[in-house]
Amino acid sequence: MLKGINPLLNADVLYALRAMGHGDRLVVCDTNFPADSIARQSALGRLLRIDNVTAAKAVE
């Protein structure tokens, strides 16, 4: 376990955060946003999920 890192951040999310560089954008959205179709157009090419958590909690 990584010390000090919230366990809500799964391996896929941590990978994407590590791979981000200057000028990259991260979108945190709720279920009403068309995230899957937007994610397919991104550099990563797939949707990352943190389930059963509010957007505010995910950002925290």
C-alpha positions as CSV (number, residue, x, y, z in Angstrom):
1,M,0.0,0.0,0.0
2,L,1.2,3.5,-0.8
3,K,1.3,5.6,2.3
4,G,-0.6,8.8,2.3
5,I,-2.5,8.1,-0.9
6,N,-6.3,7.9,-0.6
7,P,-7.4,4.3,-1.4
8,L,-10.1,5.6,-3.6
9,L,-7.4,6.3,-6.2
10,N,-7.1,3.0,-8.0
11,A,-4.2,1.9,-10.1
12,D,-5.6,3.1,-13.4
13,V,-6.3,6.6,-12.0
14,L,-2.8,6.8,-10.4
15,Y,-1.2,5.7,-13.7
16,A,-3.1,8.4,-15.6
17,L,-2.2,11.1,-13.1
18,R,1.5,10.1,-13.3
19,A,1.4,10.2,-17.1
20,M,-0.1,13.7,-17.2
21,G,2.1,16.5,-18.3
22,H,1.9,20.3,-18.6
23,G,-1.2,21.4,-20.5
24,D,-3.0,18.0,-19.9
25,R,-6.5,18.2,-18.5
26,L,-8.4,16.0,-16.1
27,V,-12.2,16.0,-16.1
28,V,-14.0,15.0,-13.0
29,C,-17.7,14.6,-13.8
30,D,-20.9,13.0,-12.6
31,T,-22.9,10.3,-14.4
32,N,-24.9,12.8,-16.5
33,F,-21.7,13.8,-18.5
34,P,-21.0,11.9,-21.7
35,A,-17.7,10.7,-20.3
36,D,-17.2,7.5,-22.3
37,S,-17.4,9.2,-25.7
38,I,-15.1,12.1,-24.6
39,A,-12.6,9.7,-23.0
40,R,-12.3,7.7,-26.2
41,Q,-11.0,10.9,-27.9
42,S,-8.4,11.5,-25.2
43,A,-4.7,10.6,-25.1
44,L,-5.4,7.7,-22.8
45,G,-8.3,6.5,-24.9
46,R,-10.5,5.1,-22.1
47,L,-12.7,6.1,-19.3
48,L,-11.3,6.0,-15.7
49,R,-13.9,5.5,-13.0
50,I,-14.0,6.0,-9.2
51,D,-17.4,4.4,-8.4
52,N,-19.7,5.1,-5.5
53,V,-18.1,8.5,-4.7
54,T,-19.4,12.0,-5.3
55,A,-17.4,14.2,-7.7
56,A,-16.5,16.5,-4.7
57,K,-15.1,13.5,-2.8
58,A,-13.1,12.3,-5.8
59,V,-11.5,15.7,-6.2
60,E,-10.7,15.8,-2.5
